[in-house]
Structures are given as C-alpha cells and as structure tokens.
C-alpha cells in the first residue's frame, strides 16, 4: 500500500470515530475518541517518518 493511501486511511478512521461519537453517542465517549485519535496520529507520524527516512536513504544510495 502506498504511503499516501495509508495516511488517508488513518485520517478517514479518525474522522469516522469522531463522527460516530458525536452522532450516535452524543459525545459521551470523548476521552476514548481523543485517545484513539492521538494513537492514530502517532501511527501516521511513524509511518511518514519511516517512509521519509527510507526515501532519504535511497536518495543517498542512488547519488
């Protein structure tokens, strides 16, 4: 899976859990949603960082 698709999937999941919390649960699970969103954000940053490091390493090898 491409990096862009992975990051977009993380964003879609984050927005979906927020939407479900607000519409179905009337915002009762704010703490859980915030924790899940924070974890997903950290996962996205890690994916981006690993990909960027790999691309930087590949650029040095090709050069």
C-alpha positions, -999 to +999 in steps of 0.1 A: +000+000+000+013+034-009+022+059+019-004+083+007-032+057+009-021+047+044-022+082+057-055+090+041-069+058+057-058+070+091-075+104+085-107+086+074-107+064+105-101+094+128-130+114+113-153+084+113-148+077+151-153+114+158-185+114+137-198+082+153-191+096+188-209+129+181-239+115+162-246+081+179-231+085+214-239+122+219-203+129+227-203+106+258-170+089+247-149+120+242-120+106+262-118+074+243-122+091+210-094+115+219-071+087+230-078+067+198-073+098+176-040+105+194-028+070+189-037+071+152-020+104+148+012+089+163+009+059+140+006+082+110+036+102+121+056+070+125+046+058+090+055+091+075+089+092+093+098+057+083+089+064+047+108+096+047+139+080+062+137+052+036+134+077+008+164+098+021+185+066+024+175+056-012+184+090-025+219+088-009+225+054-025+215+065-060+236+096-058 
